[in-house]
Amino acid sequence: MHTDASLVVEFLNTVNVEEGTDLLEHPGQWREWATGHTLRANPAAEARAARDALRAAIGDPRLPGGSVDVGTRISLTDDGPALMADDVVGAVFAACTRLVVRGDWIRLKICPADTCLWAFYDESRNRSRTWCSMRVCGNREKARGWRARTATG
């Protein structure tokens, strides 16, 4: 079962900066990804615009911010009103809305390593995590900083 955070992060990471790949450039793979999440695939251009706007909103420095209008609906369920969508973009934005309501939107982050830029959900207690992985990107950036400081000293 996917959580709101995992759905959003997986969608944001359909582009991989380090490997130079973009799932949206492969229609079959994009449809397979959507089907695997029991959703309908949006047209690639629509999905890319939504993904880029969301990535910019949580800190991807390569992308300009922008607004995107997404259609969703509210259904009355046994648990009360629920924000619903059948396609990927609508479901991701519904998940983002639920994260905002719960106060967890600020836990969505982009790794600042310019070779990575991986989206991740900060599960740290005080929401202070910076890197997608301290072992990989954090250590790599700290080593670069150390080399730069010692090279000039």
HUQUI-V316970 format. One record per pair of residues at least 12 apart in sequence whose ideal C-beta (glycine too) atoms are under 8 Angstrom apart, sorted by sequence separation. I is the first residue (numbers start at 0). GAP is how many residues later the second one is. D is the distance in Angstrom with one decimal. If there is no record, write none. Layout:
# HUQUI-V316970
i	gap	d
I	GAP	D
I	GAP	D
This chain:
# HUQUI-V316970
i	gap	d
52	12	7.1
71	12	6.5
72	12	7.2
95	12	7.9
107	12	7.9
108	12	7.7
119	12	4.5
52	13	4.8
71	13	4.7
107	13	6.1
108	13	5.4
118	13	7.9
29	14	6.2
51	14	7.4
52	14	6.9
70	14	7.5
82	14	5.8
106	14	5.4
107	14	7.7
117	14	4.2
52	15	4.6
69	15	7.7
82	15	6.7
106	15	4.4
13	16	7.7
106	16	7.1
115	16	6.1
26	17	6.8
29	17	7.3
48	17	7.6
49	18	5.1
71	18	4.9
111	18	6.5
112	18	6.9
13	19	6.8
24	19	7.4
48	19	5.9
69	19	5.6
70	19	6.0
110	19	8.0
111	19	7.3
112	19	7.7
117	19	7.8
23	20	4.5
49	20	6.8
69	20	5.5
106	20	5.9
108	20	7.1
110	20	5.6
115	20	7.9
67	21	7.9
71	21	6.5
105	21	6.2
108	21	7.8
110	21	3.9
115	21	5.1
71	22	5.1
110	22	7.9
23	23	5.6
69	23	4.3
23	24	5.2
112	24	4.1
67	25	7.8
71	25	7.9
21	26	8.0
110	26	5.4
9	27	7.7
23	27	7.4
112	27	6.5
112	28	5.7
111	29	7.6
6	30	6.7
13	33	7.9
1	35	6.4
14	36	6.8
13	37	6.5
53	38	7.3
11	39	6.3
49	39	4.5
10	40	6.3
14	40	7.8
46	41	6.2
11	42	6.1
46	42	5.8
49	42	6.9
53	42	6.9
10	43	7.7
11	43	5.6
45	43	6.2
49	43	7.1
41	45	5.1
7	46	7.4
11	46	7.7
38	46	7.8
39	46	5.5
40	46	7.3
41	46	5.4
38	47	6.7
39	47	4.5
40	47	6.0
41	47	4.7
38	48	5.9
39	48	7.1
38	49	4.8
60	49	7.9
57	50	4.6
58	50	6.2
59	50	4.8
36	51	6.9
57	51	6.1
58	51	4.2
38	52	5.3
57	52	5.7
33	53	7.7
58	53	7.8
60	53	7.9
33	54	5.0
36	54	7.4
32	55	8.0
54	55	6.5
61	55	7.0
60	56	8.0
59	57	5.9
57	61	6.9
54	64	6.7
10	77	6.7
10	81	4.8
6	84	6.6
7	84	5.7
6	85	6.2
7	87	5.2
6	88	4.9
7	88	5.8
4	90	7.6
3	91	3.8
7	91	7.0
3	92	7.6
3	94	5.0
4	94	6.6
3	95	5.5
11	96	7.8
17	97	5.6
16	98	7.0
17	98	5.6
4	99	6.9
8	99	7.2
16	99	6.5
17	99	7.9
3	100	8.0
7	100	6.3
16	100	4.4
17	100	7.6
16	101	7.6
4	102	7.1
15	102	7.8
4	103	7.3
12	105	6.1
12	106	5.3
11	107	3.6
8	110	5.2
7	111	7.8
8	111	6.3
8	112	5.4
7	113	7.8
5	115	7.4
4	116	4.3
